[in-house]
Amino acid sequence: MAEEKKKNRTTVEIYGQRYVIAGTESSSHIHLVADKVDLKMREIQSHNRFLDTKQLAVLTAVNTMNEYLKIKEELKKLQQRIGKEES
């Protein structure tokens, strides 16, 4: 039977709000993720000061997912190139 990873509870601050995040990642990793989310929210807010927090959170999620999908596609292309070079 697979061993279940222990969940850590870490308190972080994102855009002035405190959140308790539970997960199997280390506390330092959870803080890193929270810091990146906070920075992205502040970056987007600096370009449009009239966004409310909900709009800002959605735009941050959309921007982050866009970046993730671009990186994932680039990784796929690189893996395909590596595969062709090894053949």
N, C-alpha and C positions, 0 to 999 in steps of 0.2 A: 504494500500500500504506500502511495506517495506521501512524503512528509509535507504537512501544511506549513507554509511560511508564516512566521509571526508578523502580525500587523503592528506597525509603529504609528503612534499618534503624534503629529507635529503641528504646532501652532505657527501659522505664518500670517503675514500681513500683505494684502494685495489691494492696491488703490485705496488705502486708508481703512480697510476693513480687515478684521481678524477672522481667520478661518482655522478650524482644526481639520487637518488632512490625515486620513487613515490610509495606510498602504504598506506594502512589503518593501518598498525602497528605503534606503537610508534617510535619516533626517537631513543630512547635508544635500542629498539629491532633491528631496522635496523642497527644501529652501531654495535651491538653484532654480527649479521649475517655477516656483512662486515669484522669485525675483525676475525671471524672464517674462512672465505674464504681466507683472507690475510695470516693467519697462515698456513692453509693447503697448499696454493700455495708455501709459503716459505719452508715448510717442504719437499714437493716433489722436489722443485728446489735444495735443499741441497743435495739430493741423485743423481741428474743428472744435473749438471751445464750447459750442452749443449742444453737444451731444449729452444726453442724460446717461447715467451709469448703465442702464440696460442696453441702450443703443451702442455704447462704447464696448460693453462686454461682447455683444454679438459681432460687431466689427472686428474686435480682437480675435474672436474665434474664427471668423471667416478668413482673416489675414493669415492666421497661424496655420489653418488647414491648407490654404493655398500654398504657403511656403513648404509645408510638409509634403504635399502631393508633387510639387516640383522637384524636391530633393529625392523623393521615392522614385520618380520617373528617371532622374539622372542616375541614380544608383542602378536601376534596371538596365539602362543603356551601357553603363560601365561594366556590369556583370556580363552582359552579352558580348561586349568587346573582349573582355578577358577570356571568355569561353571560346571565342573564335581564334584568339591568339594561341591558346593552348592546344587547339586541334591540329 
